[in-house]
Amino acid sequence: MTAPTMETTEQTPVVQLADGNDWFTVCALSRLTPGRGVAALLPDGRQVALFVDRAGRAYAIDNRDPFTGAYVLSRGLVGSVEGRPFVASPLLKQRFDLATGACLDDDEVSVPVHAVRAA
């Protein structure tokens, strides 16, 4: 099953997420602002927090904060520590590495990371 895609021109880079073996378009890369996250809904109903850094690299992690169960990570504070980009939950402030999903404040907790590309 292929998810519907937004209309784009070949010159417009788009952000795509992997869904099993298929890639589906989420939005135009130009719609994302470095340092701010957005939530995207996967075809299976899961929520993803999508981010782009100043170099144009896109990241996608689950939007669900594992400490509270709230779907809020896309609204978190974005930063970096030792060159590692992270998002801090807006609720309890735990930091999650955007590349690996690892919690930087609790080694036993992580969030799933989703394959993402700018095409």
C-alpha positions as a LaTeX table, in Angstrom:
\begin{tabular}{lrrr}
\hline
Residue & $x$ (\AA) & $y$ (\AA) & $z$ (\AA) \\
\hline
Met1 & 0.00 & 0.00 & 0.00 \\
Thr2 & 1.45 & 3.35 & $-0.99$ \\
Ala3 & 0.59 & 6.44 & 1.05 \\
Pro4 & $-0.63$ & 9.52 & $-0.80$ \\
Thr5 & 2.05 & 12.06 & $-1.56$ \\
Met6 & 1.88 & 15.82 & $-1.84$ \\
Glu7 & 2.36 & 17.46 & $-5.21$ \\
Thr8 & 5.92 & 18.61 & $-5.80$ \\
Thr9 & 8.06 & 19.72 & $-8.69$ \\
Glu10 & 11.30 & 17.98 & $-9.44$ \\
Gln11 & 13.21 & 21.03 & $-8.17$ \\
Thr12 & 11.55 & 20.95 & $-4.74$ \\
Pro13 & 13.38 & 18.71 & $-2.24$ \\
Val14 & 10.97 & 16.68 & $-0.14$ \\
Val15 & 11.32 & 14.83 & 3.15 \\
Gln16 & 10.45 & 11.16 & 2.95 \\
Leu17 & 10.04 & 8.55 & 5.68 \\
Ala18 & 10.48 & 4.81 & 5.32 \\
Asp19 & 7.43 & 2.64 & 5.91 \\
Gly20 & 8.65 & $-0.92$ & 5.61 \\
Asn21 & 10.02 & $-1.22$ & 2.07 \\
Asp22 & 8.29 & 1.92 & 0.78 \\
Trp23 & 9.19 & 5.58 & 1.14 \\
Phe24 & 6.45 & 8.17 & 1.40 \\
Thr25 & 6.58 & 11.93 & 1.13 \\
Val26 & 5.88 & 13.92 & 4.30 \\
Cys27 & 6.46 & 17.52 & 3.24 \\
Ala28 & 8.65 & 19.87 & 1.25 \\
Leu29 & 12.03 & 20.32 & 2.94 \\
Ser30 & 11.51 & 24.09 & 2.77 \\
Arg31 & 8.52 & 23.74 & 5.15 \\
Leu32 & 10.83 & 22.64 & 7.99 \\
Thr33 & 12.64 & 25.21 & 10.12 \\
Pro34 & 16.00 & 24.31 & 11.68 \\
Gly35 & 15.63 & 24.08 & 15.44 \\
Arg36 & 11.89 & 23.36 & 15.35 \\
Gly37 & 10.12 & 20.05 & 15.13 \\
Val38 & 6.90 & 18.99 & 13.44 \\
Ala39 & 4.72 & 15.95 & 13.98 \\
Ala40 & 3.91 & 13.61 & 11.10 \\
Leu41 & 1.41 & 10.76 & 11.05 \\
Leu42 & 2.58 & 7.46 & 9.54 \\
Pro43 & 0.15 & 5.38 & 7.46 \\
Asp44 & $-0.12$ & 2.86 & 10.32 \\
Gly45 & $-1.21$ & 5.57 & 12.78 \\
Arg46 & 2.09 & 6.10 & 14.62 \\
Gln47 & 3.34 & 9.65 & 15.18 \\
Val48 & 6.84 & 10.78 & 14.25 \\
Ala49 & 8.71 & 13.91 & 15.35 \\
Leu50 & 10.55 & 15.34 & 12.36 \\
Phe51 & 13.50 & 17.74 & 12.57 \\
Val52 & 16.02 & 19.33 & 10.21 \\
Asp53 & 19.33 & 20.87 & 11.22 \\
Arg54 & 21.03 & 23.95 & 9.78 \\
Ala55 & 23.00 & 21.77 & 7.35 \\
Gly56 & 19.75 & 20.36 & 5.93 \\
Arg57 & 20.03 & 16.90 & 7.52 \\
Ala58 & 16.65 & 15.48 & 8.46 \\
Tyr59 & 15.93 & 13.35 & 11.54 \\
Ala60 & 12.84 & 11.41 & 12.59 \\
Ile61 & 12.11 & 9.85 & 15.98 \\
Asp62 & 8.89 & 8.68 & 17.62 \\
Asn63 & 6.85 & 11.61 & 18.87 \\
Arg64 & 5.89 & 9.77 & 22.10 \\
Asp65 & 7.82 & 10.77 & 25.22 \\
Pro66 & 8.58 & 7.43 & 26.92 \\
Phe67 & 8.66 & 9.05 & 30.39 \\
Thr68 & 5.15 & 10.54 & 30.26 \\
Gly69 & 3.43 & 8.75 & 27.36 \\
Ala70 & 2.50 & 12.10 & 25.82 \\
Tyr71 & 2.99 & 12.73 & 22.10 \\
Val72 & 5.06 & 15.90 & 22.49 \\
Leu73 & 8.68 & 15.40 & 21.36 \\
Ser74 & 8.06 & 17.38 & 18.15 \\
Arg75 & 7.46 & 20.40 & 20.43 \\
Gly76 & 10.70 & 19.93 & 22.38 \\
Leu77 & 13.75 & 22.15 & 22.61 \\
Val78 & 16.44 & 21.32 & 20.05 \\
Gly79 & 20.14 & 21.58 & 20.82 \\
Ser80 & 23.42 & 19.72 & 20.64 \\
Val81 & 25.95 & 18.36 & 23.09 \\
Glu82 & 29.44 & 17.29 & 22.00 \\
Gly83 & 28.28 & 17.58 & 18.38 \\
Arg84 & 25.28 & 15.28 & 18.90 \\
Pro85 & 21.90 & 16.81 & 17.99 \\
Phe86 & 19.14 & 16.21 & 20.53 \\
Val87 & 15.61 & 17.21 & 21.40 \\
Ala88 & 14.62 & 17.82 & 25.03 \\
Ser89 & 11.10 & 16.81 & 25.97 \\
Pro90 & 8.97 & 19.87 & 26.68 \\
Leu91 & 7.52 & 18.14 & 29.76 \\
Leu92 & 10.32 & 16.69 & 31.91 \\
Lys93 & 13.30 & 17.87 & 29.80 \\
Gln94 & 14.94 & 14.48 & 29.16 \\
Arg95 & 17.15 & 14.76 & 26.06 \\
Phe96 & 16.96 & 12.30 & 23.14 \\
Asp97 & 19.71 & 11.93 & 20.54 \\
Leu98 & 18.11 & 12.64 & 17.15 \\
Ala99 & 20.44 & 10.23 & 15.31 \\
Thr100 & 20.16 & 7.22 & 17.64 \\
Gly101 & 17.07 & 7.83 & 19.80 \\
Ala102 & 19.11 & 7.21 & 22.97 \\
Cys103 & 18.12 & 9.19 & 26.05 \\
Leu104 & 21.15 & 11.25 & 27.06 \\
Asp105 & 19.90 & 11.41 & 30.66 \\
Asp106 & 18.97 & 7.74 & 31.23 \\
Asp107 & 20.98 & 4.97 & 29.52 \\
Glu108 & 18.10 & 2.50 & 29.83 \\
Val109 & 15.58 & 4.55 & 27.83 \\
Ser110 & 15.38 & 5.34 & 24.12 \\
Val111 & 12.86 & 6.22 & 21.43 \\
Pro112 & 12.60 & 4.53 & 18.03 \\
Val113 & 14.40 & 6.25 & 15.14 \\
His114 & 12.88 & 6.25 & 11.66 \\
Ala115 & 14.72 & 6.24 & 8.36 \\
Val116 & 14.38 & 9.64 & 6.72 \\
Arg117 & 15.81 & 11.23 & 3.60 \\
Ala118 & 15.61 & 14.47 & 1.72 \\
Ala119 & 14.96 & 13.55 & $-1.90$ \\
\hline
\end{tabular}
